[in-house]
Every structure is written in C-alpha cells, then in structure tokens.
C-alpha cells in the first residue's frame, strides 16, 4: 500500500514540475491568433468597475478590449471612457456599430 501512495506522489510531483516549467518557459508565439475581450455594458451592472479592473490586469495576447454600450448609465459611460483613455487597446462603442467594428477588425 505504501508503494502505491509513494508512486502516486512521485507522479503528481513530476506533473506539477512539468506544469511549472511549462508555465514559465512557454512564451506565446507571434503566430498565436489574437483574441478580443468583449464586455457588454448595461445600466443595471453594479460590478462594472470590478470587471474593468479585471480586464486591465488580463492582457496576454489580446488584440482589443471592446466595451459595448447597451444603455449604460452616465456614470458607467464615464467609467468606460476613462478605461479607454488609459488602455490603448480598448474601445467603447454603441451596440449598433458592433457588426461594423468586427468586420473591420477581422477582415
């Protein structure tokens, strides 16, 4: 029984070591496809500030952050404009322009 537990522990340790080494050594290639983060902004969203803070921290490989206005309150719109001003890869667009924006971005 002890041999099984020791074997399982060794296997888990090796897997963990491989994951750590891969995490720190695997650099994303330039050939990796870019992705966009899309955040719809609604008037009732009381966690918008937290969502924008999370998006500002997460940026690996993305091409754009797209904030889509679906009836944002004035203070939310101002918060989105401040985010766009501080993030060069972010845009704040009305929902009516979303299809046009995507067609220009990916075609």
C-alpha positions in Angstrom: 0.0 0.0 0.0 2.9 2.4 0.8 4.4 1.8 -2.6 1.2 2.8 -4.3 1.0 6.1 -2.3 4.7 6.8 -3.0 4.3 6.1 -6.7 1.2 8.4 -6.9 3.0 11.2 -5.0 6.0 10.9 -7.3 3.8 11.0 -10.4 1.9 14.1 -9.1 5.2 15.8 -8.2 6.6 15.2 -11.7 3.4 16.5 -13.3 3.5 19.6 -11.1 7.1 20.3 -12.0 6.3 20.0 -15.7 3.4 22.4 -15.4 5.6 25.0 -13.5 8.4 24.7 -16.1 6.0 25.0 -19.0 4.2 28.0 -17.4 7.5 30.0 -17.1 9.2 28.8 -20.2 6.4 28.7 -22.8 6.3 32.1 -24.3 3.3 32.8 -26.6 4.5 32.9 -30.2 3.7 35.7 -32.6 1.8 33.3 -34.7 -0.7 32.8 -32.0 -4.1 34.2 -33.0 -5.1 37.4 -31.3 -8.4 37.5 -29.4 -10.7 40.2 -28.3 -12.4 40.6 -25.0 -16.0 41.9 -25.3 -17.8 43.4 -22.3 -21.5 44.4 -22.7 -22.3 47.4 -20.5 -25.8 47.5 -19.2 -27.4 50.1 -16.9 -28.0 47.6 -14.1 -24.5 46.3 -13.9 -23.2 47.2 -10.4 -19.9 45.3 -10.8 -18.7 47.1 -13.9 -15.8 48.7 -12.0 -14.5 45.3 -10.9 -14.9 43.9 -14.4 -12.9 46.7 -15.9 -10.2 46.2 -13.3 -10.0 42.5 -14.1 -9.8 43.3 -17.8 -7.0 45.8 -17.2 -4.9 43.1 -15.4 -5.6 40.4 -18.1 -3.9 41.3 -21.3 -1.8 38.4 -22.6 -2.3 38.0 -26.3 -5.5 40.0 -26.7 -5.8 42.4 -29.6 -8.7 44.5 -28.3 -11.0 45.2 -25.4 -14.4 46.1 -26.7 -16.9 47.7 -24.4 -20.3 47.7 -26.0 -22.9 50.2 -24.8 -26.3 48.6 -24.3 -27.8 51.5 -22.5 -25.1 52.4 -20.0 -25.9 54.9 -17.2 -24.0 58.2 -17.5 -21.6 57.3 -14.7 -20.9 53.9 -16.3 -20.2 55.6 -19.7 -17.8 57.9 -18.0 -16.1 54.9 -16.3 -15.8 53.2 -19.7 -14.4 56.4 -21.3 -11.7 56.6 -18.6 -10.8 52.9 -19.1 -10.5 53.5 -22.9 -8.3 56.6 -22.2 -6.0 54.5 -20.0 -6.0 51.4 -22.2 -4.7 51.9 -25.8 -6.3 48.6 -27.0 -9.8 49.4 -25.7 -12.8 50.9 -27.5 -16.2 51.9 -26.3 -18.8 51.6 -29.0 -22.6 51.6 -29.2 -24.2 48.3 -29.9 -25.4 49.5 -33.3 -21.7 49.7 -34.5 -20.7 46.3 -33.2 -21.1 44.4 -36.5 -19.2 47.1 -38.5 -16.4 47.1 -35.9 -15.9 43.4 -36.1 -16.0 43.3 -39.9 -13.2 45.9 -40.0 -11.2 44.3 -37.2 -11.1 40.7 -38.5 -11.4 41.1 -42.3 
